[in-house]
Amino acid sequence: MRGIVQLAACTIATLGLATLPASAANISYDPDLRTIIVDGSIEAGDFARIREVFAAAGGEVDGLYLHSPGGDFMTAIDAGAWVREHKLATYASGSLCYSACAFLWLGGEKLYANGVVSLHMPFYRTSMVTIAIPDEGVAAAAWYLASLGYDRALMDAMLVVSSTESNEMFPVTGPNTALFHISYRALPDEGRYREAMKDARTRKSAERLEAPQ
């Protein structure tokens, strides 16, 4: 089954929302929160960066705070599987965790969310059109969710609800949670995570200004 996932990696990407540019996420670590912060569109290479930040923190990490419109599907599920393997929690931003972000969020050993977390099937976008993914991609999504122990109803809902438009999403938090046997809690003191995210953005901007042109 892993071969299917690797094959899908060559051809599949989820659609990001138009609210943020398709650039790699800002990935940082907050030692006080013991949290890796993933801020922005999830792109190829971000999983490696998450692992680098984890290693630099000496493994002193309890979870990932996710503020993202989505991005690359395969990167998200690879990261989600790694998160579950390391028994880390995932904290979904109360304002932005859709698409690929939701797949990564589902990888958490414990799930926290204050807002709507929404999913859709991954799609492949060319420079001209958006088309449905091949069967290998559907299998990759199914394998990932099943390996995490999620109910078949979650996969069925994606197949029924989703189409080839990225705005065809459905929430997996709120009233739908019971349907999919997803257990999550509210994230207390999310303001602390938001402040840490803003501080990381400020540091990133300063680094860019200081970088030689």
N, CA, C and O of each residue as an XYZ file, in Angstrom:
852
protein
N       0.820     -1.208      0.000
C       0.000      0.000      0.000
C       0.854      1.259      0.000
O       0.452      2.287     -0.543
N       2.048      1.177      0.617
C       2.938      2.333      0.608
C       3.333      2.712     -0.806
O       3.543      3.889     -1.098
N       3.440      1.703     -1.708
C       3.752      1.995     -3.093
C       2.702      2.870     -3.735
O       3.019      3.728     -4.559
N       1.455      2.660     -3.360
C       0.376      3.496     -3.880
C       0.564      4.937     -3.428
O       0.391      5.880     -4.199
N       0.920      5.076     -2.164
C       1.135      6.424     -1.639
C       2.274      7.116     -2.365
O       2.161      8.293     -2.708
N       3.362      6.412     -2.604
C       4.501      7.009     -3.299
C       4.145      7.370     -4.733
O       4.587      8.397     -5.247
N       3.356      6.538     -5.373
C       2.926      6.838     -6.729
C       2.070      8.090     -6.741
O       2.207      8.949     -7.612
N       1.182      8.176     -5.760
C       0.303      9.327     -5.706
C       1.071     10.617     -5.480
O       0.644     11.686     -5.916
N       2.192     10.518     -4.808
C       2.973     11.717     -4.507
C       3.433     12.424     -5.767
O       3.680     13.630     -5.743
N       3.550     11.708     -6.852
C       4.036     12.299     -8.092
C       2.954     13.103     -8.800
O       3.252     13.933     -9.659
N       1.696     12.854     -8.438
C       0.635     13.406     -9.260
C      -0.426     14.178     -8.522
O      -1.286     14.779     -9.167
N      -0.416     14.198     -7.159
C      -1.560     14.704     -6.437
C      -1.198     15.913     -5.599
O      -0.146     15.947     -4.960
N      -2.073     16.905     -5.606
C      -1.966     18.019     -4.675
C      -3.360     18.493     -4.349
O      -4.230     18.515     -5.220
N      -3.583     18.869     -3.118
C      -4.863     19.459     -2.788
C      -4.877     20.890     -3.262
O      -3.831     21.483     -3.525
N      -6.071     21.442     -3.368
C      -6.212     22.826     -3.771
C      -6.129     23.720     -2.558
O      -6.842     23.503     -1.578
N      -5.272     24.720     -2.607
C      -5.263     25.716     -1.552
C      -6.371     26.723     -1.797
O      -6.872     26.835     -2.916
N      -6.760     27.462     -0.754
C      -7.739     28.521     -0.927
C      -7.025     29.776     -1.390
O      -5.817     29.925     -1.204
N      -7.772     30.661     -1.984
C      -7.170     31.850     -2.587
C      -6.765     32.903     -1.556
O      -6.196     33.933     -1.919
N      -7.049     32.659     -0.286
C      -6.789     33.679      0.716
C      -5.309     33.854      1.033
O      -4.909     34.911      1.521
N      -4.491     32.844      0.767
C      -3.058     32.941      1.033
C      -2.280     32.500     -0.193
O      -2.737     31.621     -0.924
N      -1.107     33.091     -0.438
C      -0.309     32.662     -1.579
C       0.228     31.268     -1.377
O       0.419     30.817     -0.248
N       0.473     30.580     -2.496
C       0.979     29.201     -2.432
C       2.482     29.216     -2.213
O       3.246     28.934     -3.136
N       2.909     29.540     -1.010
C       4.316     29.501     -0.655
C       4.460     28.608      0.560
O       3.493     28.348      1.276
N       5.669     28.145      0.783
C       5.892     27.216      1.884
C       5.492     27.850      3.211
O       5.607     29.061      3.401
N       5.022     27.010      4.115
C       4.583     27.492      5.419
C       5.759     28.017      6.228
O       6.898     27.594      6.034
N       5.476     28.932      7.126
C       6.456     29.371      8.105
C       6.394     28.380      9.262
O       5.379     28.307      9.955
N       7.445     27.627      9.477
C       7.471     26.573     10.493
C       8.446     26.981     11.580
O       9.626     27.218     11.319
N       7.941     27.059     12.799
C       8.751     27.540     13.916
C       8.451     26.703     15.155
O       7.577     25.836     15.148
N       9.199     26.986     16.212
C       9.024     26.243     17.465
C       8.928     27.224     18.614
O       9.712     28.169     18.707
N       7.952     26.993     19.496
C       7.823     27.807     20.689
C       8.123     26.938     21.909
O       7.351     26.032     22.223
N       9.232     27.202     22.599
C       9.624     26.344     23.722
C       8.670     26.428     24.911
O       8.493     25.446     25.631
N       8.056     27.589     25.123
C       7.128     27.723     26.245
C       5.888     26.859     26.040
O       5.377     26.255     26.983
N       5.412     26.808     24.800
C       4.238     25.995     24.482
C       4.613     24.568     24.108
O       3.747     23.699     24.008
N       5.914     24.327     23.900
C       6.401     23.014     23.436
C       5.657     22.609     22.156
O       5.210     21.473     22.001
N       5.546     23.570     21.262
C       4.707     23.390     20.074
C       5.429     23.832     18.813
O       6.095     24.867     18.800
N       5.294     23.039     17.748
C       5.730     23.437     16.411
C       4.558     24.156     15.752
O       3.439     23.644     15.740
N       4.811     25.327     15.210
C       3.764     26.130     14.584
C       3.917     26.047     13.075
O       4.975     26.356     12.528
N       2.846     25.624     12.408
C       2.811     25.515     10.946
C       1.850     26.585     10.452
O       0.635     26.460     10.611
N       2.397     27.634      9.853
C       1.628     28.819      9.505
C       1.724     29.068      8.000
O       2.760     29.515      7.507
N       0.650     28.779      7.275
C       0.639     29.028      5.835
C       0.366     27.781      5.027
O       0.067     26.721      5.577
N       0.468     27.914      3.731
C       0.186     26.812      2.814
C       1.210     25.696      2.963
O       2.414     25.951      3.001
N       0.734     24.464      3.046
C       1.601     23.302      3.203
C       2.121     22.885      1.830
O       1.341     22.523      0.948
N       3.424     22.936      1.655
C       4.005     22.632      0.354
C       5.050     21.519      0.478
O       5.501     21.188      1.575
N       5.423     20.955     -0.671
C       6.447     19.911     -0.689
C       7.703     20.430      0.004
O       8.144     21.552     -0.244
N       8.261     19.615      0.859
C       9.439     20.016      1.613
C       9.123     20.449      3.027
O      10.016     20.487      3.874
N       7.860     20.779      3.304
C       7.508     21.234      4.648
C       7.581     20.108      5.676
O       7.879     20.361      6.844
N       7.317     18.880      5.265
C       7.433     17.758      6.199
C       8.876     17.626      6.693
O       9.115     17.415      7.882
N       9.829     17.750      5.776
C      11.239     17.689      6.167
C      11.579     18.820      7.129
O      12.351     18.630      8.068
N      11.009     19.985      6.897
C      11.278     21.124      7.769
C      10.662     20.921      9.154
O      11.247     21.324     10.159
N       9.492     20.302      9.208
C       8.878     19.987     10.497
C       9.789     19.056     11.301
O       9.992     19.246     12.500
N      10.329     18.055     10.621
C      11.221     17.115     11.309
C      12.500     17.804     11.758
O      13.027     17.487     12.825
N      13.004     18.734     10.969
C      14.211     19.478     11.348
C      13.964     20.312     12.606
O      14.799     20.353     13.509
N      12.815     20.968     12.653
C      12.473     21.770     13.823
C      12.306     20.875     15.047
O      12.730     21.230     16.147
N      11.696     19.730     14.853
C      11.519     18.759     15.941
C      12.874     18.317     16.482
O      13.081     18.264     17.695
N      13.790     18.001     15.577
C      15.123     17.561     15.996
C      15.871     18.678     16.716
O      16.541     18.440     17.721
N      15.752     19.905     16.194
C      16.432     21.041     16.818
C      15.899     21.316     18.222
O      16.611     21.837     19.080
N      14.636     20.959     18.441
C      14.024     21.147     19.759
C      14.360     20.001     20.706
O      13.892     19.970     21.845
N      15.161     19.072     20.239
C      15.550     17.946     21.077
C      14.398     17.033     21.422
O      14.428     16.330     22.432
N      13.373     17.048     20.572
C      12.208     16.210     20.830
C      11.293     16.749     21.908
O      10.329     16.086     22.291
N      11.587     17.969     22.416
C      10.768     18.562     23.485
C       9.531     19.206     22.870
O       9.334     20.418     22.965
N       8.709     18.384     22.244
C       7.539     18.868     21.508
C       6.324     18.053     21.915
O       6.366     16.823     21.955
N       5.242     18.756     22.218
C       3.992     18.084     22.571
C       2.999     18.049     21.417
O       2.139     17.170     21.366
N       3.112     19.007     20.482
C       2.124     19.034     19.413
C       2.431     20.058     18.340
O       3.445     20.753     18.397
N       1.541     20.145     17.357
C       1.638     21.091     16.247
C       0.420     21.997     16.242
O      -0.714     21.526     16.329
N       0.658     23.301     16.139
C      -0.417     24.270     15.955
C      -0.516     24.576     14.470
O       0.465     24.998     13.858
N      -1.691     24.368     13.885
C      -1.875     24.445     12.436
C      -2.754     25.624     12.062
O      -3.906     25.713     12.488
N      -2.207     26.522     11.266
C      -2.956     27.665     10.729
C      -2.689     27.675      9.229
O      -1.705     28.255      8.771
N      -3.573     27.028      8.465
C      -3.261     26.781      7.060
C      -4.524     26.621      6.230
O      -5.508     26.047      6.695
N      -4.499     27.142      4.969
C      -5.630     26.955      4.068
C      -5.587     25.620      3.338
O      -6.522     25.277      2.615
N      -4.503     24.860      3.524
C      -4.351     23.587      2.804
C      -3.010     23.538      2.106
O      -2.031     24.125      2.568
N      -2.973     22.831      0.986
C      -1.727     22.727      0.241
C      -1.516     21.341     -0.324
O      -2.442     20.729     -0.856
N      -0.295     20.847     -0.207
C       0.076     19.579     -0.838
C      -0.435     18.388     -0.023
O      -0.090     18.228      1.148
N      -1.253     17.566     -0.654
C      -1.909     16.441      0.017
C      -0.913     15.423      0.551
O      -1.010     15.015      1.708
N       0.039     15.008     -0.271
C       0.964     13.962      0.142
C       1.860     14.426      1.284
O       2.163     13.653      2.193
N       2.281     15.680      1.239
C       3.070     16.218      2.346
C       2.264     16.177      3.635
O       2.787     15.828      4.694
N       0.996     16.532      3.540
C       0.129     16.559      4.724
C      -0.055     15.175      5.325
O       0.017     15.020      6.544
N      -0.291     14.161      4.490
C      -0.543     12.841      5.072
C       0.749     12.176      5.538
O       0.738     11.391      6.485
N       1.855     12.486      4.878
C       3.139     11.979      5.383
C       3.420     12.584      6.764
O       3.844     11.888      7.686
N       3.176     13.897      6.886
C       3.396     14.561      8.165
C       2.408     14.053      9.211
O       2.765     13.862     10.373
N       1.152     13.832      8.784
C       0.152     13.336      9.719
C       0.485     11.961     10.260
O       0.298     11.698     11.448
N       0.976     11.082      9.401
C       1.381      9.750      9.849
C       2.560      9.836     10.814
O       2.620      9.089     11.791
N       3.496     10.743     10.545
C       4.653     10.946     11.427
C       4.207     11.491     12.780
O       4.711     11.071     13.822
N       3.258     12.429     12.760
C       2.728     12.993     14.000
C       2.113     11.898     14.869
O       2.343     11.858     16.078
N       1.334     11.012     14.253
C       0.723      9.927     15.019
C       1.795      8.976     15.564
O       1.710      8.514     16.702
N       2.792      8.696     14.741
C       3.883      7.806     15.174
C       4.584      8.364     16.407
O       4.994      7.606     17.286
N       4.725      9.693     16.475
C       5.414     10.330     17.594
C       4.452     10.738     18.710
O       4.847     11.384     19.681
N       3.186     10.349     18.555
C       2.165     10.585     19.589
C       2.040     12.060     19.958
O       1.909     12.411     21.130
N       2.083     12.920     18.935
C       1.937     14.351     19.149
C       0.474     14.758     18.994
O      -0.287     14.134     18.254
N       0.104     15.801     19.699
C      -1.234     16.367     19.541
C      -1.236     17.326     18.358
O      -0.183     17.799     17.932
N      -2.424     17.611     17.830
C      -2.561     18.628     16.789
C      -3.610     19.632     17.231
O      -4.673     19.268     17.733
N      -3.287     20.915     17.031
C      -4.143     22.013     17.442
C      -4.554     22.796     16.192
O      -3.717     23.454     15.573
N      -5.817     22.732     15.822
C      -6.283     23.447     14.635
C      -6.619     24.880     14.992
O      -7.304     25.140     15.981
N      -6.135     25.808     14.184
C      -6.473     27.208     14.365
C      -7.986     27.391     14.345
O      -8.695     26.746     13.571
N      -8.462     28.270     15.200
C      -9.896     28.537     15.211
C     -10.398     29.256     13.989
O     -11.608     29.373     13.794
N      -9.480     29.752     13.142
C      -9.900     30.523     11.973
C      -9.476     29.925     10.636
O     -10.016     30.317      9.602
N      -8.514     28.976     10.622
C      -8.022     28.505      9.331
C      -7.361     27.140      9.447
O      -6.203     27.033      9.852
N      -8.105     26.096      9.087
C      -7.522     24.759      8.937
C      -8.432     23.955      8.022
O      -9.376     23.302      8.468
N      -8.124     24.020      6.724
C      -8.945     23.371      5.718
C      -8.097     22.438      4.851
O      -6.868     22.500      4.853
N      -8.788     21.582      4.119
C      -8.151     20.821      3.055
C      -6.981     19.987      3.599
O      -7.173     19.184      4.512
N      -5.783     20.167      3.054
C      -4.628     19.386      3.492
C      -4.330     19.603      4.968
O      -3.843     18.694      5.640
N      -4.615     20.788      5.476
C      -4.417     21.054      6.905
C      -5.274     20.111      7.741
O      -4.828     19.611      8.774
N      -6.506     19.868      7.295
C      -7.400     18.976      8.030
C      -6.872     17.549      8.034
O      -6.972     16.853      9.043
N      -6.306     17.106      6.900
C      -5.712     15.764      6.858
C      -4.579     15.655      7.874
O      -4.479     14.662      8.594
N      -3.731     16.672      7.931
C      -2.630     16.642      8.888
C      -3.173     16.674     10.316
O      -2.687     15.945     11.181
N      -4.173     17.509     10.565
C      -4.784     17.611     11.894
C      -5.280     16.252     12.380
O      -5.116     15.909     13.551
N      -5.885     15.482     11.481
C      -6.424     14.177     11.853
C      -5.335     13.203     12.300
O      -5.644     12.182     12.915
N      -4.083     13.494     12.006
C      -3.000     12.630     12.431
C      -2.664     12.729     13.901
O      -1.934     11.887     14.425
N      -3.182     13.739     14.580
C      -2.835     13.947     15.977
C      -3.241     12.793     16.885
O      -4.299     12.187     16.712
N      -2.385     12.503     17.849
C      -2.735     11.516     18.866
C      -3.926     12.024     19.679
O      -4.826     11.264     20.035
N      -3.908     13.335     19.966
C      -5.052     14.026     20.551
C      -5.360     15.226     19.674
O      -4.448     15.898     19.193
N      -6.640     15.498     19.462
C      -7.068     16.559     18.558
C      -7.688     17.706     19.346
O      -8.476     17.499     20.268
N      -7.306     18.935     18.953
C      -7.874     20.134     19.555
C      -8.286     21.084     18.434
O      -7.566     21.235     17.447
N      -9.442     21.721     18.586
C      -9.906     22.671     17.576
C     -10.922     23.613     18.196
O     -11.758     23.205     19.003
N     -10.840     24.867     17.812
C     -11.804     25.861     18.288
C     -12.733     26.348     17.195
O     -13.694     27.064     17.474
N     -12.463     25.973     15.964
C     -13.286     26.426     14.850
C     -13.641     25.274     13.936
O     -13.623     24.112     14.341
N     -13.962     25.607     12.704
C     -14.367     24.611     11.728
C     -13.138     24.045     11.023
O     -12.334     24.795     10.469
N     -12.996     22.733     11.045
C     -11.969     22.027     10.291
C     -12.689     21.301      9.158
O     -13.593     20.501      9.401
N     -12.286     21.581      7.926
C     -13.031     21.056      6.779
C     -12.148     20.260      5.837
O     -10.967     20.561      5.658
N     -12.744     19.237      5.236
C     -12.048     18.329      4.320
C     -12.672     18.338      2.942
O     -13.831     18.713      2.764
N     -11.886     17.921      1.977
C     -12.408     17.518      0.667
C     -11.410     16.531      0.082
O     -10.270     16.452      0.540
N     -11.828     15.786     -0.915
C     -10.889     14.890     -1.576
C      -9.789     15.707     -2.231
O     -10.054     16.812     -2.704
N      -8.558     15.196     -2.275
C      -7.486     15.917     -2.978
C      -7.757     15.940     -4.477
O      -8.381     15.036     -5.031
N      -7.275     16.990     -5.108
C      -7.416     17.131     -6.554
C      -6.094     17.514     -7.178
O      -5.181     17.989     -6.502
N      -6.006     17.302     -8.466
C      -4.801     17.630     -9.217
C      -5.084     18.863    -10.067
O      -6.044     18.880    -10.837
N      -4.262     19.883     -9.935
C      -4.469     21.122    -10.689
C      -3.360     21.293    -11.710
O      -2.178     21.251    -11.368
N      -3.743     21.486    -12.960
C      -2.787     21.854    -13.991
C      -2.787     23.373    -14.097
O      -3.481     24.048    -13.337
N      -2.024     23.908    -15.023
C      -1.992     25.361    -15.186
C      -3.295     25.895    -15.751
O      -3.553     27.097    -15.693
N      -4.127     25.000    -16.303
C      -5.351     25.441    -16.960
C      -6.618     24.972    -16.262
O      -7.589     25.725    -16.177
N      -6.627     23.747    -15.761
C      -7.863     23.178    -15.244
C      -7.604     22.419    -13.944
O      -6.465     22.109    -13.595
N      -8.686     22.135    -13.251
C      -8.650     21.282    -12.067
C      -9.398     20.008    -12.393
O     -10.535     20.054    -12.862
N      -8.770     18.872    -12.148
C      -9.385     17.603    -12.502
C      -9.363     16.665    -11.302
O      -8.581     16.850    -10.369
N     -10.227     15.661    -11.337
C     -10.267     14.685    -10.259
C      -8.975     13.879    -10.226
O      -8.330     13.687    -11.257
N      -8.605     13.418     -9.062
C      -7.389     12.629     -8.921
C      -7.606     11.216     -9.443
O      -8.747     10.759     -9.508
N      -6.548     10.517     -9.814
C      -6.675      9.126    -10.244
C      -7.003      8.222     -9.065
O      -6.942      8.635     -7.907
N      -7.353      6.979     -9.385
C      -7.746      6.034     -8.345
C      -6.662      5.849     -7.288
O      -6.967      5.605     -6.121
N      -5.385      5.965     -7.698
C      -4.302      5.790     -6.731
C      -4.390      6.833     -5.621
O      -4.061      6.547     -4.470
N      -4.832      8.036     -5.965
C      -4.962      9.082     -4.961
C      -6.089      8.802     -3.996
O      -5.959      9.042     -2.795
N      -7.202      8.295     -4.514
C      -8.309      7.911     -3.641
C      -7.852      6.826     -2.679
O      -8.189      6.853     -1.495
N      -7.080      5.867     -3.193
C      -6.569      4.788     -2.353
C      -5.629      5.332     -1.284
O      -5.646      4.861     -0.147
N      -4.803      6.329     -1.640
C      -3.885      6.913     -0.672
C      -4.654      7.582      0.462
O      -4.296      7.434      1.630
N      -5.711      8.317      0.119
C      -6.527      8.972      1.145
C      -7.193      7.934      2.040
O      -7.216      8.079      3.262
N      -7.735      6.887      1.422
C      -8.409      5.836      2.187
C      -7.433      5.110      3.103
O      -7.744      4.836      4.262
N      -6.250      4.799      2.577
C      -5.235      4.099      3.381
C      -4.833      4.939      4.586
O      -4.724      4.424      5.699
N      -4.617      6.212      4.366
C      -4.187      7.105      5.443
C      -5.232      7.149      6.554
O      -4.900      6.959      7.724
N      -6.482      7.398      6.200
C      -7.530      7.514      7.211
C      -7.746      6.196      7.944
O      -7.944      6.174      9.159
N      -7.706      5.094      7.190
C      -7.893      3.780      7.821
C      -6.738      3.466      8.768
O      -6.948      2.896      9.839
N      -5.508      3.841      8.370
C      -4.342      3.544      9.213
C      -4.392      4.306     10.527
O      -3.790      3.891     11.518
N      -5.120      5.433     10.532
C      -5.267      6.214     11.755
C      -6.457      5.755     12.588
O      -6.669      6.238     13.700
N      -7.229      4.820     12.045
C      -8.340      4.261     12.791
C      -9.661      4.974     12.604
O     -10.586      4.777     13.393
N      -9.770      5.815     11.554
C     -11.016      6.539     11.351
C     -12.066      5.677     10.659
O     -11.750      4.732      9.936
N     -13.312      6.029     10.901
C     -14.442      5.260     10.407
C     -14.573      5.395      8.890
O     -14.242      6.430      8.312
N     -15.062      4.333      8.264
C     -15.287      4.327      6.814
C     -16.226      5.461      6.390
O     -16.159      5.935      5.256
N     -17.085      5.886      7.289
C     -18.035      6.953      6.949
C     -17.337      8.238      6.535
O     -17.869      8.993      5.721
N     -16.158      8.497      7.079
C     -15.419      9.704      6.731
C     -14.991      9.667      5.271
O     -15.119     10.664      4.561
N     -14.487      8.529      4.820
C     -14.092      8.383      3.425
C     -15.300      8.442      2.507
O     -15.253      9.074      1.452
N     -16.371      7.792      2.904
C     -17.583      7.802      2.087
C     -18.100      9.222      1.900
O     -18.542      9.592      0.812
N     -18.042     10.013      2.967
C     -18.528     11.390      2.876
C     -17.708     12.200      1.894
O     -18.265     13.006      1.149
N     -16.387     12.006      1.874
C     -15.539     12.727      0.932
C     -15.883     12.364     -0.505
O     -15.918     13.227     -1.382
N     -16.134     11.091     -0.735
C     -16.446     10.635     -2.097
C     -17.781     11.183     -2.574
O     -17.940     11.494     -3.754
N     -18.737     11.303     -1.670
C     -20.076     11.748     -2.050
C     -20.145     13.265     -2.183
O     -20.724     13.789     -3.135
N     -19.549     13.964     -1.219
C     -19.698     15.413     -1.163
C     -18.763     16.133     -2.122
O     -19.152     17.123     -2.742
N     -17.546     15.649     -2.247
C     -16.531     16.400     -2.980
C     -16.729     16.325     -4.485
O     -17.264     15.355     -5.021
N     -16.281     17.378     -5.142
C     -16.225     17.413     -6.601
C     -14.886     18.019     -6.973
O     -13.992     18.081     -6.130
N     -14.722     18.462     -8.194
C     -13.427     18.994     -8.616
C     -13.302     20.491     -8.350
O     -12.590     21.181     -9.080
N     -13.963     21.002     -7.343
C     -13.786     22.383     -6.927
C     -13.364     22.396     -5.468
O     -13.933     21.672     -4.652
N     -12.379     23.206     -5.133
C     -11.828     23.178     -3.778
C     -12.807     23.703     -2.744
O     -12.639     23.430     -1.556
N     -13.840     24.456     -3.163
C     -14.785     24.955     -2.174
C     -15.842     23.920     -1.818
O     -16.718     24.185     -0.996
N     -15.766     22.746     -2.428
C     -16.678     21.654     -2.090
C     -16.098     20.893     -0.903
O     -15.560     19.795     -1.053
N     -16.215     21.493      0.273
C     -15.661     20.885      1.476
C     -16.772     20.665      2.486
O     -17.853     21.242      2.370
N     -16.502     19.833      3.469
C     -17.476     19.615      4.528
C     -16.744     19.588      5.861
O     -15.604     19.130      5.933
N     -17.388     20.077      6.918
C     -16.739     20.140      8.225
C     -16.680     18.783      8.896
O     -17.617     17.990      8.805
N     -15.578     18.522      9.568
C     -15.457     17.290     10.352
C     -15.468     17.605     11.844
O     -15.347     16.702     12.673
N     -15.613     18.884     12.186
C     -15.822     19.283     13.568
C     -17.265     19.758     13.716
O     -17.976     19.925     12.725
N     -17.683     19.969     14.936
C     -19.061     20.379     15.165
C     -20.011     19.195     15.104
O     -19.647     18.098     15.527
N     -21.228     19.389     14.586
C     -22.239     18.326     14.560
C     -21.809     17.076     13.801
O     -22.275     15.977     14.103
N     -20.915     17.236     12.808
C     -20.503     16.077     12.009
C     -19.543     15.152     12.753
O     -19.336     14.009     12.345
N     -18.962     15.645     13.836
C     -17.941     14.868     14.528
C     -18.446     13.493     14.957
O     -17.757     12.488     14.787
N     -19.645     13.461     15.509
C     -20.196     12.190     15.989
C     -20.400     11.207     14.843
O     -20.260      9.998     15.027
N     -20.730     11.719     13.663
C     -20.958     10.843     12.507
C     -19.693     10.088     12.130
O     -19.754      8.943     11.682
N     -18.545     10.734     12.312
C     -17.277     10.146     11.879
C     -16.464      9.583     13.041
O     -15.332      9.138     12.845
N     -17.020      9.597     14.229
C     -16.336      9.072     15.418
C     -14.991      9.766     15.640
O     -13.994      9.139     15.999
N     -15.000     11.079     15.415
C     -13.815     11.896     15.671
C     -13.960     12.515     17.052
O     -14.985     13.123     17.362
N     -12.951     12.361     17.867
C     -12.984     12.902     19.223
C     -11.969     14.035     19.336
O     -10.774     13.827     19.124
N     -12.444     15.229     19.670
C     -11.533     16.355     19.834
C     -12.010     17.240     20.981
O     -13.153     17.146     21.429
N     -11.114     18.093     21.441
C     -11.411     19.022     22.523
C     -11.141     20.442     22.062
O     -10.431     20.669     21.082
N     -11.716     21.392     22.784
C     -11.400     22.801     22.526
C      -9.964     23.075     22.949
O      -9.465     22.487     23.908
N      -9.311     23.970     22.226
C      -7.932     24.351     22.544
C      -7.954     25.516     23.529
O      -8.322     26.630     23.153
N      -7.571     25.281     24.774
C      -7.590     26.373     25.755
C      -6.490     27.388     25.471
O      -5.416     27.041     24.979
N      -6.773     28.627     25.783
C      -5.775     29.704     25.656
C      -5.168     29.771     24.252
O      -3.952     29.881     24.098
N      -6.027     29.703     23.232
C      -5.477     29.761     21.874
C      -4.748     31.072     21.611
O      -3.873     31.139     20.748
N      -5.108     32.107     22.352
C      -4.430     33.385     22.168
C      -2.926     33.283     22.318
O      -2.188     33.997     21.639
N      -2.460     32.410     23.194
C      -1.018     32.220     23.380
C      -0.379     31.655     22.115
O       0.732     32.037     21.749
N      -1.084     30.748     21.454
C      -0.571     30.151     20.227
C      -0.559     31.187     19.097
O       0.371     31.237     18.293
N      -1.597     32.001     19.053
C      -1.653     33.047     18.033
C      -0.533     34.067     18.223
O       0.074     34.520     17.253
N      -0.266     34.420     19.468
C       0.820     35.358     19.742
C       2.163     34.761     19.343
O       3.018     35.454     18.792
N       2.346     33.469     19.622
C       3.593     32.802     19.227
C       3.728     32.782     17.710
O       4.827     32.936     17.177
N       2.617     32.592     17.020
C       2.631     32.587     15.561
C       2.995     33.970     15.020
O       3.779     34.082     14.077
N       2.433     35.009     15.609
C       2.744     36.370     15.180
C       4.217     36.696     15.428
O       4.874     37.322     14.596
N       4.723     36.264     16.580
C       6.143     36.500     16.874
C       7.033     35.801     15.840
O       8.042     36.355     15.403
N       6.648     34.579     15.455
C       7.424     33.841     14.456
C       7.390     34.560     13.109
O       8.389     34.591     12.390
N       6.248     35.133     12.776
C       6.146     35.902     11.526
C       7.079     37.109     11.569
O       7.755     37.412     10.585
N       7.114     37.792     12.705
C       7.966     38.969     12.852
C       9.435     38.590     12.693
O      10.195     39.277     12.011
N       9.823     37.482     13.333
C      11.214     37.026     13.201
C      11.540     36.677     11.759
O      12.630     36.981     11.274
N      10.598     36.038     11.071
C      10.823     35.654      9.679
C      10.999     36.888      8.800
O      11.872     36.918      7.933
N      10.177     37.898      9.022
C      10.283     39.130      8.245
C      11.625     39.818      8.498
O      12.245     40.344      7.574
N      12.064     39.810      9.751
C      13.358     40.436     10.084
C      14.491     39.678      9.415
O      15.436     40.298      8.925
N      14.420     38.356      9.381
C      15.466     37.553      8.734
C      15.543     37.860      7.237
O      16.627     37.920      6.658
N      14.373     38.052      6.623
C      14.365     38.367      5.193
C      14.980     39.723      4.917
O      15.680     39.898      3.920
N      14.726     40.681      5.789
C      15.289     42.013      5.609
C      16.797     42.019      5.795
O      17.513     42.776      5.139
N      17.275     41.157      6.708
C      18.700     41.109      7.002
C      19.474     40.269      5.994
O      20.694     40.389      5.887
N      18.766     39.422      5.258
C      19.440     38.547      4.300
C      20.072     39.387      3.185
O      19.472     40.357      2.723
N      21.255     39.024      2.763
C      21.914     39.770      1.675
C      21.113     39.647      0.375
O      20.582     38.587      0.042
N      21.049     40.765     -0.343
C      20.289     40.788     -1.598
C      21.142     40.237     -2.745
O      20.679     40.175     -3.884
